[in-house]
Amino acid sequence: MKVDDIRNQLRRRGVSGTSALRKPELVKTLARTMRSEGRGGAARRSTGPAGRPAAKKTTAAKKTAAAKKTTAARRKATSPAKSAPAARATGARAKATGTRRAAPARAKATASRAKAAPARAKAAPSRAKAAPSRAKAAPSRAKAAPSRAKAAPARKAASARAQAAPTLGPASSRSIGSSQLITSLADRPERPGRSLVTRNHEVIQRWARARGAKPATIAGTERGDRPGVLTFNIPGYRESSRIREVTWDDWFRTFDSRRLNLIYQEQMRDGRQSNFFRTENPNREDG
């Protein structure tokens, strides 16, 4: 049943003062009223849903609630004063415990430093002994500095010659790897009969002039307006009707564009002049 229905039934039975009651109290009041009616019942009371005893109970409940509130207020008023000393005492005990625990750690650290002190004392003489050695080494480094300073110009000159001289094309054959590199007119063979390799134009021209050789190509191998297979026309050496002389400009233009290397000899092993030469192509083809 709904609350309004219960209140209506109580009103019909002559029970008043039900507007302040909740549903559980209304149900109890209705049940008591119906039991009273079932027994042949006493006259309905007009003072309240449960009569005077109910009013007495309500007053007693109010007094009990007021007493509980007063007790709770007293407890709250006394609790901060009691808890503050307790908190301070707890903090003091925690500090004392931490101090006692830290004391052994400090003692161990002191002992470790005491043990390390002799080791440092022993190391000090070693460092003192090493100091003269470093002092002795200093003049040696000072003496070596002029040598390095003298060697620096030589290295710079060698680097400059290497940069000025034409570099070899990709050395793809064993003949290039086993030949002595000649990069300028100042370079000389290590021994008679030594195989030489170069790309220097002046070196090539000096070798050809010493033999009366002329720059040439093999007829039929031309590539457009450029010479084909490069060779030299040396009087009495490799004479052929297919050899066609060209200018040095055309010869070197083809030589450089194809990145060829000239492998040659200055002398044979017995010291006689050698006319051996060949042009080496990076792709291991005949130049």
C-alpha positions in Angstrom: 0.0 0.0 0.0 1.1 3.6 -0.6 1.6 6.0 2.3 -1.4 8.1 1.3 -3.6 5.0 1.4 -2.4 4.0 4.8 -3.0 7.5 6.2 -6.6 7.5 4.7 -7.4 4.2 6.4 -6.1 5.5 9.7 -8.2 8.7 9.3 -11.3 6.6 8.6 -10.5 4.7 11.9 -10.3 8.0 13.8 -6.5 8.1 14.1 -5.0 11.6 13.8 -1.5 13.0 13.7 -0.3 10.7 10.9 1.2 13.5 8.7 4.6 13.4 10.6 4.9 9.6 10.6 6.9 7.6 8.0 5.7 4.5 6.2 7.0 1.9 8.8 5.4 3.8 11.7 2.2 4.2 9.7 2.1 0.4 9.0 2.7 -0.4 12.7 -0.1 2.0 13.8 -2.5 0.6 11.3 -1.7 -3.0 12.4 -2.3 -2.1 16.0 -5.5 -0.3 15.2 -6.8 -3.3 13.2 -5.8 -5.7 16.0 -7.7 -3.6 18.4 -10.7 -3.6 16.2 -10.5 -7.4 15.9 -10.6 -7.8 19.6 -13.7 -5.8 19.9 -11.4 -2.9 20.7 -11.2 -0.1 22.9 -12.3 3.3 21.9 -10.0 5.0 19.4 -7.7 7.5 20.9 -7.7 11.0 19.5 -4.4 12.1 20.9 -2.1 10.4 18.3 -1.5 7.3 16.3 -0.2 5.4 19.2 -1.7 7.2 22.1 0.1 8.7 25.0 2.7 5.9 25.3 3.9 6.8 21.8 4.2 10.4 22.9 6.2 9.3 25.9 8.5 7.1 23.7 9.1 10.0 21.4 10.1 12.3 24.2 12.5 9.6 25.6 14.0 9.2 22.2 14.6 12.9 21.9 16.3 13.0 25.3 18.5 10.0 24.3 19.5 11.7 21.1 20.4 15.0 22.9 22.5 13.0 25.4 24.4 11.3 22.6 25.1 14.6 20.9 26.4 16.1 24.1 28.7 13.1 24.7 30.0 13.3 21.1 30.7 17.0 21.6 32.6 16.4 24.7 34.7 13.7 23.0 35.6 16.0 20.1 36.6 18.8 22.5 38.9 16.5 24.5 40.4 14.5 21.5 42.8 17.2 20.1 44.3 17.8 23.5 44.9 14.1 24.0 46.1 13.3 20.5 48.7 16.1 20.3 50.9 14.8 23.2 50.5 11.3 21.8 51.6 12.5 18.3 54.6 14.3 19.7 55.6 11.3 21.7 55.3 9.1 18.6 57.5 11.5 16.6 60.1 11.6 19.4 60.2 7.8 19.5 60.6 7.6 15.7 63.5 10.2 15.7 65.2 8.3 18.5 64.9 5.0 16.6 66.3 6.6 13.4 69.2 8.1 15.3 70.0 4.7 16.8 69.9 3.0 13.3 72.1 5.7 11.7 74.8 5.4 14.3 76.1 2.0 13.1 76.1 3.3 9.5 78.2 6.3 10.5 80.6 4.1 12.4 81.1 1.8 9.4 81.7 4.8 7.1 84.3 6.2 9.6 86.1 2.8 9.7 86.1 2.6 5.8 87.7 6.1 5.6 90.3 5.1 8.2 91.2 1.9 6.2 91.5 3.9 3.0 93.8 6.5 4.5 96.9 4.2 4.5 96.2 3.2 0.8 96.2 6.9 -0.1 99.4 7.4 1.9 101.1 4.5 0.0 99.9 5.9 -3.4 101.4 9.3 -2.7 105.1 8.2 -3.0 104.2 6.4 -6.2 102.9 9.6 -7.7 105.9 11.4 -6.4 108.2 8.8 -8.1 106.3 9.1 -11.4 106.7 12.9 -11.5 110.4 12.8 -12.4 109.7 10.3 -15.2 107.1 12.7 -16.7 109.6 15.5 -16.2 112.3 13.4 -18.1 109.8 12.6 -20.9 109.0 16.3 -21.4 112.4 17.1 -23.0 112.0 14.1 -25.3 108.7 15.4 -26.5 110.2 18.8 -26.9 113.1 17.3 -29.0 110.6 15.4 -31.1 108.5 18.5 -31.9 111.2 20.0 -34.3 111.4 16.7 -36.1 107.7 16.7 -36.6 107.8 20.3 -37.7 110.6 19.5 -40.2 108.6 16.5 -41.5 105.4 18.6 -42.0 106.7 20.5 -45.1 107.8 17.2 -46.7 104.4 15.7 -46.2 102.7 18.8 -47.6 105.0 18.7 -50.6 104.2 15.1 -51.2 100.5 15.8 -50.9 100.8 18.7 -53.3 102.6 16.5 -55.9 99.9 13.8 -55.5 97.2 16.3 -56.0 98.9 17.9 -59.1 99.7 14.5 -60.7 97.0 12.8 -62.7 95.6 9.8 -60.8 95.4 6.3 -62.3 92.2 5.0 -63.6 90.6 2.0 -61.8 93.4 -0.5 -61.5 91.7 -3.6 -62.6 94.6 -5.7 -63.9 97.6 -7.3 -62.2 100.0 -5.5 -64.4 99.0 -2.1 -62.9 99.2 -3.4 -59.4 102.7 -4.7 -59.9 104.0 -1.6 -61.7 105.9 1.3 -60.2 103.8 4.5 -60.2 105.4 7.4 -62.0 103.7 10.8 -61.3 106.2 13.4 -62.4 109.4 13.9 -64.4 111.4 13.7 -61.2 110.4 10.1 -60.5 112.9 7.5 -61.7 112.6 3.7 -62.0 113.7 1.7 -59.0 115.9 -0.6 -61.2 116.5 -1.5 -64.9 113.7 -3.6 -66.3 111.1 -2.3 -63.8 107.5 -2.1 -65.1 106.2 1.5 -64.9 102.7 3.0 -65.0 101.7 6.6 -65.5 99.0 9.1 -66.6 101.3 12.1 -66.6 101.3 13.8 -70.0 104.9 15.2 -69.6 106.3 11.8 -68.6 104.6 10.1 -71.7 105.9 12.8 -74.1 109.5 12.5 -72.7 109.4 8.7 -73.2 108.1 9.1 -76.8 110.6 11.8 -77.7 113.5 9.7 -76.4 112.5 7.0 -79.0 111.4 9.2 -81.8 107.9 8.0 -81.4 104.8 9.8 -82.7 101.3 9.6 -81.2 99.1 7.3 -83.4 96.0 5.2 -83.6 95.1 2.0 -85.4 93.1 2.7 -88.5 89.6 1.2 -88.5 89.2 1.6 -84.8 88.2 5.2 -84.8 85.1 6.2 -82.8 83.5 9.1 -84.7 86.0 11.9 -84.9 88.1 10.5 -82.0 91.1 8.1 -82.3 90.3 4.5 -81.5 93.1 2.2 -80.2 96.0 4.4 -79.0 99.6 3.5 -79.9 102.9 5.1 -81.0 104.6 5.0 -84.4 108.2 4.1 -83.4 110.6 3.8 -86.3 111.7 0.2 -86.7 109.4 -1.0 -84.0 105.9 -2.4 -84.7 105.7 -1.0 -88.2 102.3 -1.6 -89.7 100.3 -0.1 -92.5 97.3 0.3 -90.1 99.1 2.8 -87.9 97.9 6.3 -88.5 99.6 9.2 -86.7 97.5 11.8 -84.8 98.2 15.0 -82.9 99.2 15.0 -79.3 96.0 16.9 -78.4 93.8 14.3 -80.0 95.8 11.5 -78.5 95.7 12.9 -74.9 92.0 13.9 -75.3 91.1 10.2 -76.0 93.6 9.0 -73.3 92.0 11.2 -70.6 88.4 10.7 -71.6 88.8 6.9 -71.4 90.9 7.2 -68.2 93.6 5.0 -69.6 96.9 4.1 -68.0 100.2 3.8 -69.9 102.3 0.8 -68.8 105.9 1.0 -70.2 109.6 0.4 -69.5 112.5 2.8 -69.6 115.2 0.1 -69.8 115.5 -3.7 -70.1 117.2 -5.7 -67.4 120.5 -5.5 -69.1 120.3 -1.7 -69.2 119.5 -1.3 -72.9 116.7 1.1 -73.9 113.2 -0.6 -73.9 110.4 0.3 -76.4 107.8 -1.8 -74.5 104.5 0.0 -73.8 100.8 -0.7 -73.7 97.7 1.3 -72.8 95.6 -0.2 -70.1 91.8 0.2 -70.2 90.0 0.2 -66.8 87.8 -2.5 -68.1 90.8 -4.7 -68.9 90.4 -4.1 -72.7 93.2 -3.3 -75.0 93.7 0.5 -75.1 
